[in-house]
Amino acid sequence: MPTSSAEVPDFMTPKDSNGPLRICLLSYRSNPHCGGQGVYIRNLSRALHGLGHEVEVVSGPPDPCLDGEITVHRLPSLDLYNPEALFRTPTLKELTDPINILEWLGVSTAGFPEPYTFGLRARRFLKDRFHRYDIVHDNQSLSYGLLDIQRNLPTLATIHHPITVDRRLDIAAAGTPWKKLKQVRWYSFVKMQKKVARRLPKIITVSEFSKNDIAKEFGIPLDRFKVVPNGIDIDLFRPIPGVEREKNRLIVTNSADMPLKGLDYLLKAVKRVSETHEVHLTVVGEPKKGSRILTLIRDLEIGPLVTFTGRIDNEDFVRWYARSTVAVVPSLYEGFGLPAGEAMACAVPVISSTGGALPEVVGEAGVIVPAGDSEALARAVKDLFDHPEKARALGQAGFQRVRRCFTWEKAALATVEAYRETIRAYRPV
């Protein structure tokens, strides 16, 4: 007997049309000031809202600092990685919550429990709110709690790149057996993420390179993926008239302490360039005290040539781009490569490694060198220093490429297609 329209669940009827969706974005740790995941949540939520959809974000720490039109539900947690109270001891009252106990024990044993515990908190938060949403979109927590959520609502996830790559590089760079063991323990959450990802009906990822690597590393069929390239915030990242580029100033925006980001190779290239050219390097960020990066700078005797900005606001960030001759992205691996796109949007010529998806982003609008090759990097820097007209032409080519291919509106439209596909295929458990 046919089911009457009154008996059809809400998500099964009007949302197959082109009407607005009620979207719940899950974001376990989305720092709005650094890291691709925080940038992703901030800009995607804004673009989805701009298309007329209702967007709510369920967030762990820190505050994602979203637009005022976006509702944010900040889930309480111990926040043991807060730099203002790093690895603090929880109160007895806090430990009356079993999830807090799991979080504390995980951190106390050198693990990273936040993806797991965030998923438990998100499941608890959504338990009586499933009727408020048409789709749940997880931003790479890939927690076991997500499996319970998808029994009640259409659910998909974004995986920016396979975290297994970070794990291999960090273990290789750890040095002593004890440090390697600590890295193995830190990345123990990867086993959970692999299991959960295999059971999701659709995965959004940000490049063809990432799609193929995630499929291989996580054991997921290729037909479950939808590639949606990230956008670049072209209202923020833009050329600034009247700010002069400084001669032979390089800029790099990658984290100073992650082997994955390849800063070591850029510093060695700066040393080589300094033998024949005046050169200055701006590193957006600040290394940890006693880090291997500071040791390398001292050993290379290039301290006077390197400036660390520390934490800066967005406008200062863009002004640093405006002052720079060339932006360098030396990463050994990137699932997309926001720093390359942001520099291109500012009309700064880009030298990029072949790491991961970077060639997909840069295309023919930049100079591509082999990842981990400081000699090739030095040659590319010297060439652009010696040929300013070539550098200017590359800067303009990059500017046009970003506006043509990588806007957040394009990303949001493609993401909504993935939502509708997931909703149409969904069968409640």
C-alpha positions as CSV (number, residue, x, y, z in Angstrom):
1,M,0.0,0.0,0.0
2,P,1.5,3.4,-0.9
3,T,2.8,5.5,1.9
4,S,0.9,8.8,2.4
5,S,2.9,12.0,2.2
6,A,2.2,12.6,5.9
7,E,4.0,9.4,6.7
8,V,7.1,10.1,4.6
9,P,10.1,11.2,6.7
10,D,10.9,14.9,6.2
11,F,14.4,14.3,4.7
12,M,12.9,11.9,2.1
13,T,10.5,14.4,0.4
14,P,11.1,18.1,-0.3
15,K,14.9,17.9,-0.1
16,D,15.2,15.9,-3.3
17,S,14.2,19.2,-5.0
18,N,16.4,22.3,-5.3
19,G,15.0,23.9,-2.1
20,P,17.2,25.1,0.8
21,L,18.8,22.5,3.0
22,R,19.2,22.4,6.8
23,I,22.9,21.6,7.2
24,C,24.8,20.5,10.3
25,L,28.6,20.9,10.0
26,L,30.7,19.0,12.5
27,S,34.1,20.5,13.3
28,Y,36.1,18.9,16.1
29,R,39.0,21.4,16.2
30,S,38.9,24.3,13.7
31,N,41.3,27.0,14.6
32,P,40.2,30.0,12.4
33,H,43.7,31.5,12.3
34,C,45.8,28.6,11.2
35,G,45.3,25.2,9.6
36,G,43.3,24.3,6.6
37,Q,40.4,22.7,8.5
38,G,39.5,25.9,10.3
39,V,39.7,27.9,7.1
40,Y,37.5,25.3,5.4
41,I,34.7,25.5,8.0
42,R,34.7,29.3,8.1
43,N,34.5,29.8,4.4
44,L,32.3,26.8,3.5
45,S,29.7,27.7,6.1
46,R,29.6,31.3,4.8
47,A,29.3,30.2,1.2
48,L,26.5,27.7,1.9
49,H,24.6,30.4,3.8
50,G,25.1,32.7,0.9
51,L,23.4,30.2,-1.4
52,G,20.3,30.3,0.9
53,H,20.8,27.2,3.0
54,E,20.4,27.0,6.8
55,V,23.8,26.2,8.4
56,E,24.6,25.3,11.9
57,V,28.1,24.3,13.1
58,V,28.7,21.9,16.0
59,S,32.2,22.8,17.2
60,G,35.0,21.7,19.5
61,P,37.6,24.2,20.7
62,P,38.8,26.8,19.9
63,D,36.0,29.2,18.9
64,P,35.8,28.9,15.1
65,C,34.9,32.6,14.8
66,L,32.2,32.2,12.1
67,D,30.0,34.9,10.5
68,G,27.2,36.1,12.8
69,E,24.5,34.6,10.6
70,I,25.9,31.1,11.3
71,T,24.6,29.3,14.5
72,V,27.5,27.7,16.4
73,H,27.0,25.1,19.1
74,R,30.3,25.0,21.1
75,L,30.4,21.6,22.8
76,P,32.1,21.8,26.2
77,S,35.3,19.8,26.5
78,L,38.4,19.7,28.7
79,D,40.4,21.6,25.9
80,L,43.7,20.2,27.1
81,Y,45.6,21.6,24.2
82,N,44.7,25.2,25.0
83,P,48.1,27.0,25.0
84,E,46.9,29.1,28.0
85,A,46.3,26.0,30.1
86,L,48.2,23.3,28.3
87,F,47.7,19.8,29.7
88,R,46.0,21.1,32.8
89,T,44.6,18.8,35.5
90,P,40.7,18.6,35.2
91,T,38.6,19.3,38.3
92,L,36.7,16.5,40.0
93,K,33.4,18.0,38.8
94,E,34.7,17.8,35.2
95,L,35.6,14.1,35.7
96,T,32.0,13.2,36.5
97,D,31.4,13.2,32.7
98,P,32.7,9.8,31.3
99,I,33.7,11.4,28.0
100,N,35.9,13.9,29.9
101,I,37.6,10.9,31.6
102,L,38.3,9.3,28.2
103,E,39.7,12.6,27.0
104,W,42.0,13.1,30.0
105,L,43.2,9.5,29.9
106,G,44.0,9.7,26.2
107,V,46.0,12.9,26.5
108,S,47.7,11.6,29.7
109,T,49.0,8.6,27.8
110,A,50.4,10.7,24.9
111,G,47.4,10.1,22.6
112,F,45.2,12.4,20.6
113,P,41.7,11.5,21.7
114,E,39.9,14.7,20.4
115,P,38.4,13.2,17.2
116,Y,37.0,10.3,19.2
117,T,35.6,12.2,22.1
118,F,34.2,15.0,19.9
119,G,32.2,12.3,18.0
120,L,30.8,11.0,21.3
121,R,29.8,14.6,22.3
122,A,28.3,15.3,18.9
123,R,26.2,12.2,19.0
124,R,25.0,13.1,22.5
125,F,24.2,16.7,21.3
126,L,22.3,15.5,18.2
127,K,20.3,12.8,19.9
128,D,17.2,14.9,20.4
129,R,17.9,17.2,17.4
130,F,17.9,14.9,14.4
131,H,14.6,16.4,13.2
132,R,16.3,19.8,12.8
133,Y,18.6,18.8,10.0
134,D,18.6,17.3,6.5
135,I,22.3,16.4,6.3
136,V,25.3,16.0,8.6
137,H,28.7,16.9,7.2
138,D,31.7,15.9,9.2
139,N,35.0,17.7,8.8
140,Q,37.5,14.9,9.2
141,S,36.8,13.8,12.8
142,L,35.7,10.4,11.4
143,S,34.7,9.4,14.9
144,Y,32.9,6.2,15.9
145,G,30.1,8.5,17.0
146,L,29.5,9.4,13.4
147,L,28.3,5.8,12.7
148,D,25.5,6.3,15.2
149,I,24.6,9.7,13.7
150,Q,24.2,8.2,10.2
151,R,21.7,5.7,11.5
152,N,19.4,8.6,11.9
153,L,20.4,11.2,9.3
154,P,22.1,11.3,5.9
155,T,25.8,11.7,6.7
156,L,29.0,12.4,4.8
157,A,32.5,13.6,5.6
158,T,35.3,15.6,4.1
159,I,38.8,14.1,4.2
160,H,41.4,16.7,3.2
161,H,44.2,14.2,2.8
162,P,45.1,10.8,4.3
163,I,46.5,11.4,7.8
164,T,48.6,8.3,7.3
165,V,51.0,10.4,5.3
166,D,51.6,12.7,8.2
167,R,52.0,9.7,10.4
168,R,54.8,8.2,8.2
169,L,56.7,11.5,7.9
170,D,56.4,12.3,11.6
171,I,57.6,8.9,12.7
172,A,60.5,9.0,10.2
173,A,61.6,12.4,11.5
174,A,61.2,11.5,15.2
175,G,64.8,10.3,15.7
176,T,65.1,8.2,18.8
177,P,63.0,4.9,19.2
178,W,61.2,6.5,22.2
179,K,60.2,9.5,20.1
180,K,59.0,7.2,17.3
181,L,56.9,5.3,19.8
182,K,55.3,8.5,21.0
183,Q,54.4,9.4,17.5
184,V,52.9,5.9,17.0
185,R,50.8,6.4,20.1
186,W,49.7,10.0,19.0
187,Y,48.4,8.7,15.7
188,S,46.5,5.8,17.2
189,F,43.2,7.5,16.2
190,V,44.0,6.7,12.5
191,K,42.7,3.1,13.0
192,M,39.3,4.5,14.0
193,Q,39.2,7.0,11.1
194,K,39.9,4.2,8.6
195,K,37.1,2.1,9.9
196,V,34.6,4.9,10.0
197,A,35.5,6.3,6.5
198,R,34.9,2.9,5.0
199,R,31.3,2.8,6.2
200,L,30.3,6.3,5.0
201,P,28.4,6.4,1.7
202,K,30.1,9.4,0.3
203,I,33.4,11.2,1.0
204,I,34.2,14.7,-0.2
205,T,37.8,15.4,-0.8
206,V,39.6,18.4,-2.2
207,S,41.7,17.1,-5.1
208,E,42.1,14.2,-7.5
209,F,45.5,13.4,-5.9
210,S,43.9,13.2,-2.4
211,K,41.0,11.1,-3.8
212,N,43.4,8.5,-5.1
213,D,45.6,8.5,-2.1
214,I,42.7,8.2,0.4
215,A,41.2,5.4,-1.6
216,K,44.5,3.5,-1.5
217,E,45.4,4.3,2.1
218,F,41.9,3.8,3.6
219,G,40.6,1.1,1.4
220,I,37.6,3.0,0.0
221,P,36.2,2.5,-3.5
222,L,36.9,5.4,-5.8
223,D,33.2,5.7,-6.8
224,R,32.4,6.9,-3.2
225,F,34.3,10.1,-3.7
226,K,33.3,13.5,-4.9
227,V,36.2,15.9,-5.6
228,V,35.3,19.5,-4.5
229,P,38.4,21.8,-4.7
230,N,38.7,24.3,-1.9
231,G,37.9,27.9,-2.5
232,I,40.1,30.9,-1.8
233,D,38.7,33.9,0.1
234,I,39.3,36.4,-2.7
235,D,37.7,39.2,-0.7
236,L,40.5,38.8,1.8
237,F,43.4,37.5,-0.3
238,R,43.9,40.2,-2.9
239,P,46.5,42.6,-4.3
240,I,46.9,45.7,-2.2
241,P,47.6,48.8,-4.3
242,G,50.3,51.1,-3.0
243,V,52.3,48.5,-1.1
244,E,55.7,48.0,-2.7
245,R,57.2,44.6,-3.1
246,E,60.5,44.4,-1.3
247,K,63.4,43.2,-3.4
248,N,64.2,39.5,-3.1
249,R,61.9,38.8,-0.2
250,L,60.4,35.2,0.0
251,I,57.4,34.3,2.1
252,V,56.3,30.9,3.3
253,T,53.1,30.3,5.3
254,N,53.5,26.7,6.3
255,S,53.8,25.6,9.9
256,A,57.4,25.8,11.0
257,D,57.5,22.6,13.1
258,M,55.9,20.0,10.8
259,P,58.2,17.8,8.7
260,L,55.3,17.4,6.2
261,K,55.6,21.1,5.3
262,G,59.2,21.0,4.1
263,L,60.5,24.2,5.7
264,D,63.8,22.4,6.2
265,Y,64.4,22.3,2.4
266,L,63.5,26.0,2.0
267,L,66.0,27.0,4.7
268,K,68.7,25.1,2.9
269,A,67.7,26.7,-0.3
270,V,67.9,30.2,1.3
271,K,71.4,29.4,2.4
272,R,72.4,28.5,-1.2
273,V,70.7,31.6,-2.7
274,S,72.4,33.8,-0.1
275,E,75.8,32.9,-1.6
276,T,75.0,34.8,-4.8
277,H,72.0,37.0,-4.1
278,E,70.6,39.2,-1.4
279,V,67.6,37.3,0.1
280,H,65.2,37.6,3.0
281,L,62.6,35.0,4.2
282,T,59.4,35.7,6.0
283,V,57.9,32.7,7.8
284,V,54.3,33.4,8.9
285,G,54.1,31.8,12.3
286,E,56.5,31.0,15.1
287,P,58.5,27.8,15.8
288,K,58.4,26.2,19.3
289,K,61.3,27.1,21.6
290,G,64.1,24.6,21.0
291,S,62.6,23.3,17.8
292,R,64.7,21.6,15.1
293,I,63.9,24.5,12.8
294,L,65.7,27.0,15.1
295,T,68.6,24.6,15.3
296,L,68.8,24.3,11.6
297,I,68.7,28.1,11.1
298,R,71.6,28.4,13.6
299,D,73.6,25.6,11.9
300,L,73.1,27.2,8.5
301,E,74.1,30.6,9.9
302,I,71.1,32.3,8.3
303,G,69.5,33.8,11.4
304,P,69.7,37.5,10.1
305,L,67.9,36.4,6.8
306,V,64.8,34.9,8.5
307,T,61.9,36.7,10.1
308,F,59.2,34.9,12.0
309,T,56.0,36.9,12.2
310,G,54.3,35.1,15.1
311,R,50.5,35.2,15.1
312,I,49.2,38.0,12.9
313,D,45.7,39.1,11.9
314,N,44.4,38.6,8.3
315,E,45.1,42.1,7.1
316,D,48.7,41.9,8.2
317,F,48.9,38.5,6.6
318,V,47.8,40.0,3.2
319,R,50.2,42.9,3.6
320,W,53.1,40.5,4.1
321,Y,52.1,38.9,0.8
322,A,52.0,42.4,-0.8
323,R,55.5,43.1,0.3
324,S,56.9,39.7,-0.9
325,T,58.7,39.0,-4.2
326,V,58.0,35.3,-4.3
327,A,55.8,32.9,-2.3
328,V,57.3,29.4,-1.7
329,V,55.3,26.3,-0.9
330,P,57.9,23.6,-0.2
331,S,55.6,21.0,1.3
332,L,56.4,17.3,0.9
333,Y,52.6,16.6,0.7
334,E,49.5,18.7,0.5
335,G,45.9,17.4,0.0
336,F,45.1,20.8,-1.7
337,G,47.5,23.6,-0.8
338,L,45.7,26.7,0.5
339,P,49.0,28.7,0.9
340,A,49.6,28.3,-2.9
341,G,46.1,29.5,-3.7
342,E,46.2,32.4,-1.2
343,A,49.5,33.7,-2.6
344,M,48.2,33.4,-6.2
345,A,45.0,35.4,-5.2
346,C,47.4,38.1,-4.0
347,A,49.2,38.1,-7.4
348,V,52.4,36.9,-5.8
349,P,54.4,34.5,-8.1
350,V,54.5,31.0,-6.6
351,I,57.3,28.4,-6.5
352,S,55.7,25.1,-5.4
353,S,56.9,21.6,-4.8
354,T,55.4,18.6,-6.5
355,G,54.1,17.5,-3.0
356,G,50.7,15.9,-3.3
357,A,48.0,18.0,-5.0
358,L,50.1,21.2,-5.3
359,P,50.6,20.9,-9.1
360,E,46.8,20.6,-9.5
361,V,46.3,24.0,-7.7
362,V,49.2,25.9,-9.2
363,G,48.9,24.5,-12.8
364,E,51.0,26.5,-15.3
365,A,50.6,29.7,-13.2
366,G,53.7,28.9,-11.1
367,V,57.1,27.2,-11.0
368,I,57.0,23.6,-9.9
369,V,60.1,21.9,-8.4
370,P,60.6,18.4,-7.0
371,A,59.5,18.0,-3.4
372,G,62.5,17.7,-1.0
373,D,65.0,19.1,-3.4
374,S,66.6,22.2,-1.9
375,E,69.0,22.6,-4.9
376,A,66.1,22.8,-7.4
377,L,64.3,25.2,-5.1
378,A,67.3,27.5,-4.9
379,R,67.7,27.5,-8.7
380,A,64.0,28.5,-9.1
381,V,64.3,31.3,-6.6
382,K,67.4,32.7,-8.3
383,D,65.6,32.6,-11.7
384,L,62.7,34.6,-10.5
385,F,64.9,37.1,-8.7
386,D,66.9,37.5,-11.9
387,H,63.8,37.8,-14.2
388,P,61.3,40.2,-12.5
389,E,59.1,40.3,-15.7
390,K,58.7,36.6,-15.6
391,A,57.8,36.8,-11.9
392,R,55.2,39.5,-12.6
393,A,53.6,37.5,-15.4
394,L,53.3,34.4,-13.1
395,G,51.8,36.5,-10.4
396,Q,49.1,37.7,-12.9
397,A,48.5,34.2,-14.2
398,G,48.0,32.9,-10.7
399,F,45.6,35.7,-9.8
400,Q,43.4,34.9,-12.9
401,R,43.6,31.1,-12.2
402,V,42.2,31.5,-8.6
403,R,39.3,33.6,-9.8
404,R,38.5,31.2,-12.6
405,C,38.8,27.9,-10.7
406,F,38.9,28.3,-6.9
407,T,36.1,30.4,-5.4
408,W,34.1,29.3,-2.3
409,E,30.9,29.8,-4.2
410,K,32.0,27.1,-6.7
411,A,33.0,24.9,-3.8
412,A,29.6,25.4,-2.0
413,L,27.6,24.6,-5.1
414,A,29.5,21.3,-5.7
415,T,29.2,20.4,-2.0
416,V,25.4,20.9,-2.1
417,E,25.4,18.5,-5.1
418,A,27.1,15.9,-2.8
419,Y,24.5,16.6,-0.1
420,R,21.6,16.0,-2.4
421,E,23.2,12.8,-3.8
422,T,23.7,11.5,-0.2
423,I,20.1,12.4,0.8
424,R,18.6,10.7,-2.3
425,A,20.5,7.5,-1.6
426,Y,19.9,7.4,2.1
427,R,17.8,4.7,3.8
428,P,17.3,5.1,7.5
429,V,18.5,2.2,9.7
